[in-house]
């Protein structure tokens, strides 16, 4: 049976990952390699956005991305769903500038960027103003209380019938399953990072700074926020996708 010990040098590696210190290309390369199921997660997100577009029957689809990063997910959505317009929100101005340039160059007029903390940005928007809110590997940075606040604000921002597509790193209530998938994800990270140093930095961030909630409790919080249905539609180790419909 494989050892479940976490290497001592990772536990004691205390320097927090600072995303702004990474080149956008280096960040994109590593996140693709170390997040379990990164590419199929994006396929699943695009599939859900396309479903929402089909329900709109050709009308413009107003989308918001929480944590746009360097614009990878927004680009995938805009490329696949021609009726979509995306407003990407991110607190990291460095990455947001990269995303803005990318979206303007490839999808002029269909993608825009807001720099700010996304829950605060949504708070100031009028109710029922968007069709889709989606996120890929971002919300786990929030405290649980902040997640619940965010879910309520997403619900408020969505039009009737709108969807929240939440792709993120999540835990499970089953402790044995949670340990198994967490260790497997950590091994994947260390094996696939672009260097040992980068692997240790990201592992330290995952172990000490991520605030992952379980799939089950987030489904409950979404229901408490008012969503009429919540489905767990994708799972790859710690990477999961919840789809909540208003």
Protein Blocks (a to p, Z undefined) as FASTA:
>chain_A
ZZfbdcfklmmmmbdcdfklpcfklmmmmmmmmmghklmmmmmmmmmmmmmmmmnnopac
ddddehjlnommmmmmmmmmmmbccddddfblmlmmmmmmmmmmmmghiaccdeddfklm
mmmpcehkbfbdcdehkllmpcfklmmmmmmmmmmmpcghiacddddddddfblmlmmmm
mmmmmmmmmmmmmbfklmmmmmmmmmmmpccddfklmmmmmmmnopabdcdfbdehjbcc
ddddZZ
